[in-house]
Amino acid sequence: MDAQPEILNHNVETVPRMFKHVQPQDHTSGADHPLERQAARPKVLTKSGIMVGLGETFDEVIEVMRDLSSWAWIS
């Protein structure tokens, strides 16, 4: 992050069950999660987005939001 952004955008894309259908060329890997790398830069705000309306359930969306919030921390 040599550019030193004020806000980093992070896209989840969709719920885990639908990820391979929506992003077949990509992967989800908790081992190298972008928000984990972001934790080393506490002064850079992060916003996350998710597409909805692709067949996911309400509970799946809530689970993604809970997962995202587990990465959040306040300094």
SVG drawing of the C-alpha trace seen along z (x, -y; Angstrom):
<svg xmlns="http://www.w3.org/2000/svg" viewBox="-33 -10 38 33">
<polyline fill="none" stroke="black" stroke-width="0.4" points="0.0,0.0 2.6,-2.5 -0.2,-4.9 -1.2,-5.5 -5.0,-5.6 -7.3,-7.1 -9.9,-4.4 -9.4,-0.9 -12.3,0.8 -12.8,4.5 -15.4,6.5 -16.7,9.8 -18.7,10.3 -21.2,12.7 -21.9,15.4 -19.5,18.3 -22.0,20.8 -22.2,18.8 -18.7,17.5 -17.4,20.0 -20.4,19.3 -20.0,15.5 -16.1,15.5 -15.0,18.8 -11.5,17.5 -11.0,16.4 -10.8,18.1 -11.7,17.4 -8.8,18.0 -8.8,17.0 -5.1,17.6 -4.4,14.5 -7.5,12.5 -7.3,8.9 -8.6,7.6 -6.0,9.5 -3.3,7.7 -5.2,4.4 -5.0,4.8 -1.3,3.8 -2.5,0.3 -4.8,-0.9 -5.0,-4.5 -6.5,-3.4 -10.3,-3.0 -11.8,0.0 -15.2,0.4 -16.6,3.7 -19.2,4.4 -21.3,7.4 -23.6,8.1 -27.1,9.2 -30.0,10.5 -28.2,13.5 -30.1,16.2 -28.5,15.9 -30.6,16.2 -31.0,13.5 -29.2,15.7 -26.2,16.1 -25.9,12.4 -26.1,11.9 -23.3,14.5 -21.1,12.6 -21.7,9.4 -20.8,11.2 -17.6,12.5 -16.7,9.1 -17.3,7.5 -15.0,10.1 -12.2,8.5 -13.1,5.0 -11.4,3.3 -11.4,-0.2 -8.2,-1.9"/>
</svg>
